[in-house]
């Protein structure tokens, strides 16, 4: 059995199902796929594509209040903070020798042979965002600077761990960091679970940095990776290496299509893969599920929780102690209303707040993959760049 998991809220169910189906096309019944759900299970959502569904209350987090811990995190921070603890639970529940994490917006195309061959000697395997130097300023900005210097050298949309040796030590170290410091706060040098792992090669000598171009192919490394098909119809990278999995990162916000136009405007294969991905999202209910907010986005009375409120809650040391149940008890909500000036003064510099109307429009567009694809293909690069900066 080969154990995989992804980490999502309900809005990402269509992507996670697409990933699960791709793993079963590659491995058949040998693929065991767990959904780590940082949300509430819903009766109107079909989870049957997954062999197991974990929720946060099952992870045994070593915190005084799980509710308080959840409240400290945005949805992206939460879905990444739980990853090491999901690894631990899957190792424990199934006695797995190896577990692979894959982001919900990845798709497997062929067996991950290099991973399974290496895990006995290298119990931690990472893939870098890029493994070739940038060729021009745009590649430098998108790859080395934005992708690596800001968000981390390694893309944790993929991580392979073995349950022995330094795999266990790495997991304990990473879990401890993610428990208290899995936030998107650039001024502190943090980007969720990912920036921490920049340090991992310093601490764990048996860690493997896998540079095979067929792994974690994405828009940020298109400038030195190209796709083709061999005589048998298999998708190959740079002519002679099999595509193992593709990462459709930035698909909803338009980055994926922008980079395709820059690096592969005439690449029919890449564009057909993107069209297929859109159709799969629609088939799995993107128009219905993609618009759905998570249960942790709101107070009990339905008021939406703003990001700066989470920032205040986690940075004022006494607040989680005074208000350990911020969702189920309205005491913290009332405190926020009484202390609006204090909260406003504590907003992190890195947080940007688009106009409310523009934000609503952007969210609607992002949830409609067919409309997003049309806009990306018909707007000029200059206009899209301006829109991207606004959003």
C-alpha positions in Angstrom: 0.0 0.0 0.0 1.2 3.5 -0.8 -0.1 6.2 1.5 -0.8 9.8 0.3 -2.7 12.7 1.8 -3.7 16.2 1.0 -4.8 19.1 3.3 -7.8 21.2 2.4 -11.1 22.8 3.4 -14.3 22.0 1.7 -13.8 24.6 -1.1 -10.9 22.6 -2.4 -12.7 19.3 -2.6 -12.9 19.4 -6.4 -9.1 19.7 -6.6 -8.5 17.0 -4.0 -10.8 14.6 -5.8 -8.9 15.3 -9.1 -5.6 14.5 -7.3 -7.0 11.3 -5.7 -8.3 10.1 -9.0 -4.9 10.7 -10.7 -3.2 8.7 -8.0 -5.5 5.8 -8.5 -4.9 5.9 -12.3 -1.2 5.5 -11.5 -1.4 3.0 -8.6 -4.8 1.5 -8.7 -6.0 0.0 -5.4 -2.5 0.3 -4.0 -3.0 4.1 -3.5 -4.5 5.0 -0.1 -5.5 8.6 -0.1 -6.4 10.5 3.1 -8.1 13.9 3.1 -6.9 16.1 5.9 -10.0 18.3 6.3 -9.5 21.6 8.2 -13.2 22.2 8.1 -16.4 20.6 9.3 -17.6 17.5 7.4 -20.9 18.3 5.6 -23.7 16.0 4.7 -24.0 17.6 1.2 -20.3 16.9 0.3 -19.3 13.6 -1.1 -16.0 12.4 0.5 -16.1 8.9 -1.1 -13.1 9.6 -3.3 -10.9 9.4 -0.2 -10.0 6.3 1.8 -10.0 8.3 5.0 -11.0 11.8 6.2 -9.1 13.3 9.1 -10.4 16.3 11.0 -8.4 18.6 13.4 -10.1 17.1 16.5 -8.6 13.7 15.7 -5.0 14.9 15.6 -4.3 15.1 19.3 -2.7 18.5 19.1 -0.7 19.3 22.3 -2.4 22.7 22.9 -4.5 24.0 25.8 -7.5 24.8 23.5 -7.8 23.4 20.0 -10.5 26.1 19.3 -8.1 28.9 20.3 -5.3 27.3 18.2 -7.6 27.1 15.1 -8.7 30.8 15.5 -5.1 32.0 15.3 -4.8 30.8 11.7 -6.2 31.9 8.3 -7.5 29.1 6.1 -4.1 28.7 4.3 -2.2 28.9 7.6 -4.5 26.3 9.1 -4.3 23.8 6.2 -0.5 24.0 6.3 -0.1 24.0 10.1 -1.9 20.6 10.4 0.3 18.8 7.9 3.0 17.5 10.2 0.3 16.3 12.6 -1.5 14.5 9.8 1.7 12.8 8.9 2.0 11.6 12.5 -1.6 10.4 12.6 -1.3 8.4 9.4 1.9 6.8 10.5 0.2 5.8 13.8 -3.2 4.7 12.3 -1.9 2.6 9.5 1.6 1.6 10.5 2.8 3.1 7.3 6.5 2.9 6.4 6.3 6.0 4.1 3.7 8.8 3.6 3.7 11.3 0.8 2.0 14.7 1.0 0.7 16.3 -2.2 -1.1 19.6 -2.5 -4.7 19.4 -3.7 -3.8 21.2 -7.0 -1.3 18.6 -8.1 -2.0 15.8 -10.5 0.0 12.5 -10.8 0.9 11.3 -14.3 3.2 8.3 -13.7 4.7 6.2 -10.9 6.9 8.1 -8.4 9.7 5.5 -8.7 12.5 7.8 -7.8 10.8 8.6 -4.5 10.3 5.1 -3.3 13.7 4.0 -4.5 15.3 6.8 -2.4 13.3 6.7 0.8 15.2 3.8 2.5 18.4 5.9 2.5 16.8 9.3 2.4 13.8 9.5 4.8 13.1 13.1 4.0 12.7 14.1 0.3 12.0 17.7 -0.8 11.6 19.3 -4.2 12.9 22.8 -4.8 10.9 25.5 -6.5 13.6 25.8 -9.1 16.9 23.9 -9.7 18.2 26.0 -12.6 19.2 29.7 -12.4 16.8 32.3 -13.8 17.3 33.3 -17.4 15.8 36.8 -17.3 14.5 39.3 -14.9 10.9 38.0 -15.0 12.2 34.5 -14.1 14.3 36.0 -11.4 11.3 37.8 -9.9 8.9 35.0 -10.2 11.2 32.1 -9.4 14.3 32.9 -7.3 13.0 36.1 -5.6 9.2 35.5 -5.1 9.2 31.7 -5.2 12.3 31.1 -3.1 13.5 34.1 -1.2 10.0 35.1 0.0 8.1 31.8 0.1 10.9 29.3 0.6 13.5 27.4 -1.3 11.4 24.2 -1.3 7.8 23.8 -2.4 5.9 21.9 0.3 3.2 21.1 -2.2 5.1 17.8 -2.1 6.9 16.1 0.8 7.9 12.4 1.2 8.7 11.1 4.7 9.8 7.7 5.9 8.9 6.6 9.5 12.5 5.9 10.5 15.7 7.7 11.4 15.9 11.3 10.4 12.4 11.1 9.0 11.1 10.9 12.5 13.4 13.5 13.8 12.5 15.9 11.0 8.8 15.4 11.6 9.1 16.1 15.3 11.1 19.3 14.6 8.8 20.5 11.8 5.6 19.8 13.9 7.0 21.8 16.8 7.6 24.8 14.5 4.2 24.5 12.8 2.4 24.3 16.2 3.3 27.9 17.1 4.8 29.6 14.1 2.9 28.5 10.9 1.8 32.0 9.8 2.1 34.1 6.7 4.1 37.0 8.2 6.9 38.1 5.9 8.3 40.7 8.3 9.1 37.9 10.7 10.5 35.7 7.9 7.6 33.3 8.0 5.6 31.8 5.2 3.3 29.1 6.7 5.0 25.7 7.0 7.3 26.3 4.1 10.0 28.8 5.1 11.0 26.6 8.1 12.1 23.8 5.8 14.8 26.1 4.3 16.7 25.1 7.4 16.1 21.3 7.1 19.2 20.5 5.0 21.4 22.1 7.7 19.9 19.8 10.4 19.2 16.5 8.6 22.2 15.3 6.5 20.3 12.3 5.0 17.6 14.6 3.5 17.4 14.4 -0.3 16.8 17.4 -2.5 15.2 15.8 -5.6 16.0 17.8 -8.8 14.3 15.4 -11.2 12.4 17.8 -13.6 9.4 15.5 -13.7 8.5 16.2 -10.1 6.6 19.3 -9.1 6.6 20.8 -12.5 4.8 24.1 -12.3 4.5 27.6 -13.8 7.5 28.9 -11.7 9.9 26.4 -13.4 8.5 26.4 -16.9 11.5 28.5 -18.1 13.7 25.4 -18.1 11.3 22.5 -18.4 9.3 21.6 -21.5 6.8 18.8 -22.2 6.3 16.4 -25.1 4.8 13.0 -25.7 6.8 9.9 -26.6 5.8 7.2 -29.1 3.6 5.5 -26.5 1.8 8.7 -25.6 3.6 9.2 -22.2 4.2 12.8 -21.2 7.9 13.5 -21.0 9.9 16.4 -19.5 12.8 17.9 -21.5 12.6 15.1 -24.0 13.6 12.0 -22.0 12.3 12.1 -18.4 8.7 11.1 -17.5 6.4 13.7 -16.0 5.7 12.4 -12.5 3.3 15.1 -11.3 2.2 18.6 -12.4 1.4 21.4 -9.9 -1.5 23.6 -11.1 -0.5 26.2 -8.6 -2.0 29.7 -8.9 -4.8 28.3 -11.2 -7.6 30.2 -9.5 -5.9 33.6 -9.3 -4.6 33.5 -12.9 -0.9 33.1 -12.3 -0.9 29.7 -14.0 -2.3 31.1 -17.3 -0.1 34.2 -17.2 3.0 32.1 -17.0 1.8 29.7 -19.7 1.5 32.7 -22.0 5.0 33.9 -21.1 6.8 30.5 -21.4 4.6 28.3 -23.5 2.2 30.4 -25.5 2.2 27.9 -28.4 2.5 24.7 -26.4 -0.7 22.8 -27.3 0.1 20.0 -24.8 0.3 22.4 -21.8 -2.8 24.2 -22.8 -4.7 21.0 -23.3 -3.7 19.9 -19.8 -5.0 23.2 -18.4 -8.3 22.8 -20.3 -8.6 19.3 -19.0 -8.0 20.6 -15.4 -10.8 23.2 -15.8 -13.2 20.5 -17.0 -12.3 18.2 -14.1 -12.9 21.0 -11.5 -16.3 21.6 -13.0 -17.1 17.9 -13.1 -16.4 17.7 -9.4 -18.5 20.6 -8.4 -16.2 23.7 -8.4 -19.1 26.0 -9.2 -21.0 24.8 -6.1 -18.2 23.9 -3.7 -15.6 26.5 -4.7 -17.8 29.4 -3.5 -18.3 27.8 -0.1 -16.6 29.4 2.9 -15.2 27.2 5.7 -16.8 26.7 9.0 -13.9 28.5 10.7 -14.4 31.7 8.7 -17.3 32.9 10.9 -18.3 33.4 14.5 -21.2 31.5 15.9 -23.6 34.3 14.9 -22.4 34.3 11.3 -20.2 37.4 11.4 -17.2 36.9 9.2 -13.8 36.8 10.9 -11.3 39.3 9.6 -7.6 38.4 9.2 -6.5 41.2 11.5 -8.6 39.8 14.3 -6.7 36.5 14.1 -3.4 38.5 14.1 -4.4 40.4 17.2 -5.6 37.2 19.0 -2.4 35.3 18.4 0.0 38.3 19.2 -1.7 39.4 22.4 -0.5 36.7 24.7 -3.3 37.1 27.2 -6.2 36.9 24.7 -6.1 33.1 24.1 -6.0 32.6 27.9 -8.9 35.0 28.5 -10.9 33.8 25.6 -10.0 30.1 24.9 -13.2 29.4 23.0 -13.5 32.3 20.5 -15.9 30.5 18.2 -18.4 29.1 20.6 -18.4 31.9 23.1 -19.1 35.5 22.0 -16.9 37.1 24.7 -13.9 37.7 22.4 -16.2 39.0 19.7 -17.5 41.6 22.2 -13.9 42.4 23.2 -13.1 43.1 19.5 -16.0 45.6 19.2 -14.9 47.4 22.3 -11.3 47.6 21.2 -11.4 48.4 17.5 -8.7 51.1 17.7 -6.3 48.7 19.4 -6.9 46.0 16.8 -6.5 48.5 13.9 -3.1 49.7 15.3 -1.8 46.1 15.5 -2.4 45.1 11.9 0.7 43.5 10.3 2.4 45.7 7.6 2.3 42.8 5.2 -1.5 42.5 5.1 -3.1 44.3 2.2 -6.7 45.1 2.2 -8.3 45.5 -1.3 -11.5 47.5 -1.6 -14.5 45.5 -0.4 -16.3 45.6 -3.8 -13.2 44.6 -5.7 -12.5 41.8 -3.2 -16.0 40.4 -3.7 -15.6 40.5 -7.5 -12.2 38.9 -7.3 -13.5 36.1 -5.2 -16.4 35.4 -7.6 -14.0 35.3 -10.6 -11.5 33.0 -8.7 -14.3 30.5 -8.0 -15.3 30.2 -11.7 -12.5 28.4 -13.5 -14.0 28.7 -16.9 -14.4 32.4 -16.6 -10.9 32.7 -15.2 -9.4 30.8 -18.1 -11.3 33.0 -20.6 -10.1 36.2 -18.9 -6.5 35.0 -18.8 -6.6 34.2 -22.5 -8.2 37.4 -23.7 -6.9 40.2 -21.5 -3.6 41.8 -22.3 -0.6 40.9 -20.1 -0.3 44.5 -19.0 -3.9 44.7 -17.9 -3.7 41.4 -16.1 -0.5 42.5 -14.3 -2.3 45.6 -13.0 -5.3 43.5 -11.9 -3.0 41.0 -10.2 -1.3 43.8 -8.2 -4.7 45.1 -7.1 -5.8 41.7 -5.9 
